[in-house]
Amino acid sequence: MARRGNRRTGGAGPLIGVAVLSALITAAVTILVTDQRSGSVAGIASDVSGAIGGVLMTPVRWGEGIISSTGAFFGGASLNQKLKEENRALLQWRDQAKAMAERLDAYEKLHGVKAEQLPQGLTGRLISESSGPFAKSGIVNLGAKAGIKVNWIVMNQNGLVGRVIAVGSDTSRVLFLADGDSRVPVMGETTRARAIVIGDKTSAPRLAHLNTPTLMRDGERVMTSGDDGIFPRGIAVGQAGLAPDRQWRIRLASTASPIDFVRLVPPSNFPPPLEPVTAPSLAPPPTEGATPSPVQGGVLPLAADAAGVPTAATPEAIRAAQALRGSEIEAARATAARLAKEREAAREQARQAEAARLAAESRSVPIAGAATSSPGEPAPQAAAAAPPAASNPPSGAPKQ
């Protein structure tokens, strides 16, 4: 009998639990609706509902994780194959790069080329940035105590960031490439086209003074040229591209990811020669009529209409030589014009003399059958029409 009663009581237990839970939910909703002043009850209810929602969402999150893991497991085969192919291609490029590096080292040793090595430098962290209407710079946690000086080069893992413009005891200020005062000489990796990257407060500084704009390629990798003697040669700057404003600009490589840690290296600072260079002593410019002295060196002879080579490197000597040559050219032109006029006059006289000779010949031609008389004598009379008969006829002819 006891067992039957327990079973009946246990059978009604779930119904009682559902009823209690429904009553609690109804009371909670009523309190939330009626509590509009302090909102404390609403806050407690929100916390409770959040905790309950978190517990209920745990299985859902587990299910989503299982589904994503399963999809990654089945879809990782193609990704793994793609990565293997890329790894194989990279290994081939690595072998080619090693071979080219060894060949380049052998050529440099053979020709005695002095390679420009990039020093190791120091590694710091960019702790703040300053971006205003007229400046774009940053602060690095390395200063004079670490040996940092002005014009040190700042770069990150992607490329050139800028250079140091001010040094404190523990920090340094870095001028970014996008700043309006930034000027960096660069060149194309393939075309070797030289230009200057000028910051204009944009994420893509423009390329100015491009010497070969027709050779620059869209998307070409741009690096420092080292022509200023400060920035080392070969530091990546970015990629060149033709902007919508029809200007060549640079997509900076250093901004491909947020700049956090940077490396500071000393600049090149090629020292000038210690011995002073003096100008050679040159003779004064030659006077008119004098034979100029031959120029030393492999200089070809001048053309007939070329200006003479001045023997003094002063502007006055150059102007004097140019003026002398100009007067000589003008005199030669005047002489040529005079000779041309005299030649035309002589040709005209020859034509007139020929015309007179032809006219005289036409007047002095004799008439056919007329004897030419001497001057001052009358013309002879015409002969008789019939010649006189012969007195003695020929033999054998009958006599009259």
C-alpha positions in Angstrom: 0.0 0.0 0.0 2.8 2.3 0.8 4.3 1.8 -2.6 1.0 2.7 -4.3 0.8 5.9 -2.4 4.4 6.9 -3.2 3.7 6.2 -6.9 0.7 8.4 -6.9 2.5 11.2 -5.1 5.4 10.9 -7.5 3.1 11.0 -10.5 1.6 14.3 -9.4 5.1 15.8 -8.8 5.8 17.1 -12.3 2.4 18.7 -12.5 3.0 20.5 -9.3 6.5 21.7 -10.5 5.0 23.0 -13.8 2.3 24.9 -11.8 4.9 26.5 -9.5 7.1 27.5 -12.4 4.1 29.1 -14.2 3.2 31.0 -11.1 6.7 32.3 -10.7 6.9 33.4 -14.3 3.6 35.2 -14.0 4.7 37.0 -10.9 8.0 38.0 -12.5 6.1 39.4 -15.5 3.7 41.3 -13.3 6.5 42.9 -11.3 8.4 43.9 -14.4 5.3 45.6 -15.8 4.3 47.4 -12.6 7.9 48.4 -11.5 8.5 51.6 -13.5 10.1 53.9 -10.9 13.4 52.6 -9.6 13.9 49.8 -12.1 15.8 47.7 -9.5 13.5 44.8 -9.9 13.8 45.0 -13.7 17.6 45.0 -13.3 17.5 41.9 -11.1 15.2 40.3 -13.6 17.5 41.1 -16.4 20.5 39.6 -14.6 18.5 36.5 -13.9 17.2 36.2 -17.4 20.8 36.8 -18.7 22.1 34.0 -16.5 19.3 31.6 -17.6 19.9 32.6 -21.3 23.6 31.9 -20.9 22.9 28.5 -19.5 20.4 27.7 -22.2 22.7 29.0 -25.0 25.6 26.8 -23.9 24.4 23.7 -25.7 23.6 25.8 -28.8 27.2 27.2 -28.8 28.5 23.6 -28.4 26.5 22.6 -31.4 27.7 25.4 -33.5 31.3 24.6 -32.5 30.8 21.0 -33.5 29.3 22.0 -36.8 32.1 24.4 -37.6 34.8 21.9 -36.6 33.2 19.2 -38.8 33.0 21.6 -41.8 36.7 22.6 -41.2 37.6 18.9 -41.0 36.0 18.0 -44.3 36.9 21.3 -46.0 40.5 21.2 -44.9 41.6 18.7 -47.6 41.4 21.3 -50.4 43.0 24.0 -48.2 45.8 21.6 -47.3 46.4 20.8 -50.9 46.5 24.5 -51.8 49.0 25.1 -49.0 51.2 22.2 -50.2 51.3 23.7 -53.7 52.2 27.1 -52.4 54.9 25.6 -50.2 56.4 23.7 -53.2 56.4 27.0 -55.2 58.1 28.9 -52.4 60.8 26.2 -52.1 61.6 26.6 -55.7 61.8 30.4 -55.4 64.0 30.0 -52.3 66.4 27.8 -54.3 66.5 30.3 -57.1 67.0 33.2 -54.7 69.9 31.4 -53.1 71.6 30.7 -56.4 71.1 34.3 -57.5 72.6 35.6 -54.2 75.6 33.4 -54.6 76.2 34.5 -58.2 75.7 38.2 -57.1 78.3 37.8 -54.3 80.8 36.2 -56.8 80.3 39.1 -59.2 80.7 41.7 -56.5 83.9 40.1 -55.3 85.2 39.8 -58.8 84.6 43.5 -59.6 85.4 44.8 -56.1 82.0 46.2 -55.5 81.4 47.7 -52.0 78.0 46.5 -50.9 75.8 48.8 -48.9 74.9 46.8 -45.8 71.9 47.7 -43.7 72.9 47.8 -40.0 70.9 45.9 -37.4 69.7 48.9 -35.4 67.5 48.9 -32.3 63.9 47.7 -31.8 61.4 49.9 -30.1 57.6 50.4 -29.7 55.5 53.1 -31.2 53.7 54.4 -28.0 51.6 57.2 -29.5 50.7 58.9 -32.7 50.0 62.6 -33.4 47.8 63.3 -36.4 46.8 67.0 -36.9 45.9 69.2 -39.8 49.5 70.0 -40.5 51.5 67.1 -39.0 51.6 63.4 -38.9 54.2 61.9 -36.5 54.7 59.4 -33.7 56.6 58.8 -30.5 59.0 55.8 -30.1 60.2 54.7 -26.6 63.9 55.0 -27.5 65.9 58.1 -27.1 69.4 59.5 -26.6 70.1 57.1 -23.8 69.8 54.3 -26.3 72.0 56.1 -28.8 69.3 57.3 -31.1 70.1 60.5 -33.2 68.3 62.7 -35.6 67.7 61.3 -39.1 67.7 57.7 -37.9 65.6 55.5 -40.2 62.4 53.9 -38.8 60.9 50.8 -40.4 58.6 47.9 -39.4 58.3 44.4 -40.7 56.5 45.7 -43.9 58.6 48.6 -45.0 59.7 52.2 -44.4 57.8 54.2 -41.7 59.8 57.5 -41.6 62.7 59.1 -39.9 63.6 60.6 -36.5 63.3 64.4 -36.4 63.7 65.0 -32.7 65.4 63.1 -29.9 64.7 63.2 -26.1 66.4 61.3 -23.3 64.0 58.4 -23.4 61.8 59.0 -26.5 62.1 60.1 -30.1 59.7 61.8 -32.5 59.2 60.1 -35.9 58.1 61.9 -39.0 55.9 59.6 -41.0 56.0 59.3 -44.8 52.5 60.8 -45.1 53.5 64.0 -43.4 53.6 67.2 -45.5 57.3 67.7 -44.8 58.4 64.2 -45.7 60.6 63.9 -48.8 62.1 60.5 -49.7 64.0 59.6 -53.0 62.7 56.3 -54.4 63.0 54.2 -57.5 61.1 51.4 -59.2 62.3 47.9 -58.6 62.0 46.9 -62.2 62.1 50.1 -64.3 64.6 51.9 -62.0 62.5 55.1 -62.5 63.6 57.8 -60.1 61.1 59.9 -58.2 60.5 61.6 -54.8 57.7 60.6 -52.5 56.1 63.7 -51.1 53.6 63.4 -48.2 50.3 65.2 -48.5 48.4 64.0 -45.3 46.8 61.1 -47.2 47.4 57.4 -46.9 48.9 57.4 -50.4 51.6 60.0 -50.9 52.3 61.2 -54.4 55.3 60.6 -56.6 56.9 63.9 -57.8 59.7 64.6 -60.3 59.3 61.2 -62.0 62.1 61.1 -64.6 60.5 58.4 -66.7 56.7 58.4 -66.2 56.2 56.3 -69.3 58.2 53.5 -67.9 56.6 53.3 -64.5 54.3 50.4 -64.2 51.0 50.2 -62.2 51.6 48.0 -59.2 55.4 48.2 -59.4 57.2 47.7 -56.2 58.9 51.0 -55.1 62.0 51.1 -52.8 64.4 53.7 -51.5 67.1 54.7 -54.0 69.6 56.1 -51.5 70.4 59.1 -53.8 70.2 61.5 -50.9 72.9 59.7 -48.9 70.6 59.4 -45.8 68.2 56.6 -46.5 69.8 53.2 -47.3 69.2 51.8 -50.7 66.6 49.0 -51.1 64.1 49.6 -48.3 60.6 48.8 -49.4 58.3 51.8 -49.5 55.1 50.5 -51.3 53.5 50.0 -54.6 53.1 52.6 -57.4 49.7 53.2 -58.8 47.9 55.7 -61.0 45.3 57.5 -58.8 41.9 58.8 -60.1 43.4 62.3 -60.2 45.9 61.0 -62.9 48.8 61.3 -60.5 51.3 58.6 -59.6 50.9 57.7 -55.9 52.3 55.1 -53.4 50.3 52.6 -51.5 52.5 52.5 -48.4 53.7 49.0 -47.3 54.2 50.0 -43.7 50.5 50.7 -43.2 49.5 47.2 -44.3 49.1 46.3 -40.6 48.9 48.5 -37.5 52.3 49.9 -36.6 53.4 48.6 -33.2 57.0 47.6 -33.0 59.5 49.4 -35.2 63.2 49.1 -35.9 65.5 52.2 -35.9 68.7 52.0 -37.9 71.4 54.7 -38.4 71.4 56.6 -41.7 74.0 56.1 -44.4 75.5 59.7 -44.1 78.2 59.2 -46.8 81.1 61.4 -45.7 82.4 63.9 -48.2 86.1 63.7 -49.4 88.6 65.2 -47.0 90.8 66.8 -49.6 89.4 70.0 -51.0 88.8 70.2 -54.7 90.4 73.1 -56.5 89.6 74.3 -60.0 92.4 73.9 -62.6 94.2 76.9 -63.8 93.0 77.8 -67.3 94.3 80.2 -69.9 92.3 83.3 -71.0 90.0 83.0 -74.0 91.8 83.1 -77.4 91.8 86.4 -79.3 90.5 86.8 -82.8 93.0 85.5 -85.4 95.0 83.5 -82.8 95.2 79.7 -83.2 93.5 78.1 -80.2 95.5 75.6 -78.2 94.3 72.0 -78.6 92.1 70.7 -75.8 93.6 67.8 -73.8 91.6 64.6 -73.7 89.6 62.5 -76.1 87.7 65.4 -77.7 86.6 65.2 -81.3 87.2 68.1 -83.6 84.5 70.7 -83.9 82.2 71.0 -86.8 82.5 73.9 -89.2 79.5 75.7 -87.8 80.1 74.8 -84.1 81.0 77.4 -81.5 84.5 77.3 -80.2 85.4 75.6 -76.9 86.2 78.2 -74.3 89.4 77.6 -72.4 88.2 79.5 -69.3 85.4 78.2 -67.1 84.1 81.7 -66.2 80.7 83.0 -67.5 82.4 86.1 -69.0 84.8 83.9 -71.1 81.9 81.8 -72.3 79.9 84.9 -73.3 83.0 86.4 -75.0 83.6 83.2 -77.0 79.9 83.0 -78.0 79.9 86.7 -79.1 83.1 86.2 -81.1 81.7 83.2 -82.8 78.4 85.0 -83.5 80.3 88.0 -85.2 82.3 85.6 -87.3 79.2 83.8 -88.4 77.5 87.1 -89.3 80.6 88.3 -91.3 80.7 85.0 -93.2 77.0 85.3 -94.0 77.5 88.8 -95.3 80.4 87.7 -97.4 78.4 84.9 -98.9 75.5 87.2 -99.7 77.9 89.7 -101.4 79.5 86.9 -103.5 76.0 85.7 -104.5 75.0 89.1 -105.7 78.3 89.5 -107.7 77.8 86.1 -109.2 74.2 87.0 -110.3 75.5 90.3 -111.8 78.2 88.5 -113.8 75.6 86.0 -115.1 73.4 88.8 -116.2 76.2 90.5 -118.1 77.1 87.3 -119.8 73.5 86.8 -120.9 73.4 90.4 -122.3 76.6 89.9 -124.2 75.3 86.7 -125.7 72.1 88.3 -126.8 74.0 91.2 -128.5 76.3 88.7 -130.3 73.3 86.8 -131.7 71.7 90.0 -132.9 74.9 91.1 -134.7 75.2 87.8 -136.4 71.7 87.9 -137.6 72.3 91.3 -139.2 75.5 90.4 -141.0 74.3 87.2 -142.8 74.9 87.7 -146.9 72.1 87.3 -149.5 72.3 84.1 -151.7 73.9 84.8 -155.2 75.1 88.3 -154.3 78.8 89.1 -154.1 80.0 90.6 -151.0 81.3 94.2 -151.6 83.9 95.9 -149.7 82.8 98.8 -147.5 82.5 102.1 -149.3 81.9 100.6 -152.8 78.5 100.2 -154.6 77.0 96.8 -155.0 77.9 95.2 -158.4 75.3 94.9 -161.2 73.6 91.7 -162.0 75.1 89.7 -164.8 73.4 89.3 -168.2 70.5 87.0 -168.4 72.1 84.9 -171.2 75.8 84.5 -171.8 77.2 85.5 -175.2 77.3 82.9 -178.0 80.6 81.3 -178.6 82.3 82.4 -181.9 83.7 79.1 -182.7 81.2 76.3 -182.4 82.3 72.9 -181.3 83.7 70.5 -183.9 81.1 68.4 -185.6 78.4 71.0 -185.3 76.8 72.2 -188.6 77.7 75.8 -189.5 74.9 78.4 -189.9 
